[in-house]
């Protein structure tokens, strides 16, 4: 029973402030997410696009992190030349198995600098900021509704 009273006292102490600030913080995070998405889009809009095939995953041993995998990609550039590159991205597990088709972006006339361009890899900052923004905004609004209902019940 003491634990429930402690939860009630903690809610009474922090909920009004959180209900007034969380929606604003969530809104700011959503604006930051939109700006990050615009910046990411502006950075890739002039890049050449292609669909590459992962031919193999090259494993390298790291002294402190263990094994890392880098996918080798093969695709046709905008000029029609067949290009094979080793992606710069490394992961602790082979994210794309051999034979998988993946989207790639590369600067014009430099297909050897191709990078895997999945939505998550391009927009991960915007996605995370957006998720946290929605959680804070919705949580704050729900908290406000709960406090209003609770206060209206206390005044009756």
Long-range contacts (C-beta under 8 A, 24 or more apart in sequence): 15-143, 15-146, 15-147, 16-147, 18-140, 18-143, 19-140, 19-143, 19-144, 19-147, 20-140, 20-144, 21-140, 22-136, 22-137, 22-139, 22-140, 22-143, 23-136, 23-137, 23-140, 23-141, 23-144, 24-140, 25-136, 25-140, 26-132, 26-133, 26-134, 26-135, 26-136, 26-137, 26-138, 26-139, 26-140, 27-133, 27-137, 28-133, 29-129, 29-130, 29-132, 29-133, 29-136, 29-137, 30-129, 30-130, 30-133, 30-134, 30-137, 32-129, 32-133, 33-125, 33-126, 33-127, 33-128, 33-129, 33-130, 33-133, 34-126, 36-123, 36-125, 36-126, 36-129, 37-123, 37-126, 40-122, 40-123, 40-125, 40-126, 44-105, 44-117, 44-122, 46-108, 47-105, 47-106, 47-107, 47-108, 47-117, 48-77, 48-78, 48-105, 48-106, 48-107, 48-108, 48-111, 49-103, 49-104, 49-105, 49-117, 50-75, 50-76, 50-77, 50-78, 50-103, 50-104, 50-106, 50-111, 50-114, 51-75, 51-101, 51-102, 51-103, 51-104, 52-101, 52-102, 52-103, 52-104, 52-114, 52-116, 53-99, 53-100, 53-101, 53-102, 54-96, 54-97, 54-98, 54-99, 54-100, 54-101, 54-102, 55-84, 55-98, 56-98, 57-94, 57-96, 57-97, 57-98, 58-86, 60-90, 65-92, 66-92, 67-92, 68-92, 69-93, 69-94, 69-95, 71-95, 71-96, 71-102, 71-116, 73-102, 73-104, 73-114, 73-116, 75-104, 75-111, 75-114, 77-106, 77-111, 78-108, 81-111, 83-111, 83-112, 83-114, 85-111, 85-112, 85-113, 85-114, 87-114, 87-115, 87-116, 88-115, 89-115, 89-116, 89-121
